[in-house]
Amino acid sequence: MERRIYFIVGDCLSSTVLAAIGTLAAYQLPTSWPMPIEMGVGMVVGMMATMVVMPLFLFLFGAMEIMVPAMLGSMMSSMVPSMMPLMRGDLPMLLELGAGCGFTAWLFTYLVDGVLHGERRHG
Amino acid sequence: MVDNRTERRWDGTARFYDLLAFGAERRWKPAKQHLFARMQPGKKILFAALGTGLDIAFFPPNQEIIAIDISSRMLERAKPRVAVYPGQMEARQMDICDLDFPDGQFDQVFTSCTFCSVPDPMRGLESLYRVLKPGGELWMFEHTGSKVWPFNWVLDMCNPICRHIGPEMNRDTVANVRRAGFRIQSVNNLFLDVVKTIGAVKSD
């Protein structure tokens, strides 16, 4: 399990920032669409936007360790705008919620990593 | 014979490879050093795939290593790193699925982020099995798919895009190693059950 501060902070930062970017991308979609369609399209658009920005974080902090929580966070965060129609006018609040999704994804990933980490001997 | 399509793909990546791998190499330096510390002097070692040679810095000195890669441009970039390795090292362009070595040539085979990118992983692993001596060791640093929800779902979703850029995200490399005839000795999860080292032997 990761214990170096640089990477712990980097993973957390990547996940929260990339999830917020997912929210921002999904926010650009029209509000007139039915909610399920907006959620589905928003998720795809948000994840694509995350993938475009991700190389910067990959360069700084790693590969799969950045990608897995970031994509998980972005999957959730990009559905935020369509799930919160009453908050459509409050972008900063939506971005905070998106970043919160990223933070949750990072925390969940770290907790599961704590369980799975380590050597299993066979035969 | 080299798979030209795969060669072209990695030739195209060679220029940016060090930049893309910079973070991951920094992160996994201790784990890779630990894995490569299993290289034993006096043994014949095959390393696949060399890429631009970033892993050479983690090799212990005084080993006898033949390193292969499918991409001539990657090998071109690896040249200066091969030249300064304090041991015996030779880099050759070769397809892991079509190894130009006799049977039972090597005591140890090492791979590093290789089997996410080999188009036909079973052929590649069977090829490694063939060139290993009976009782020979296979040591791998790989990323694979996950068996844990929701990570397996995320990796499955990303795979159609990622496979066009470079690696496959959801391969079951441990099962593939077993299917190729190896006996798995250890699996060490480094990040979730996604990034891991795998130790296996060729049965006598």
Interface residues (C-beta under 8 A of the other chain):
Chain A: E2 F7 M47 M51 P55 F57 L58 F59 L60 F61 G62 A63 M64 E65 I66 M67 V68 M71 L72 M75 T109 V112 D113 L116 H117 G118 E119 R120 R121 H122 G123
Chain B: L19 L20 A21 F22 G23 A24 R26 R27 W28 H143 S146 V148 P150 F151 V154 L155 M157 C158 I161 R183 I184 Q185 S186 V187 N188 N189 L190 F191 L192 D193 V194 V195
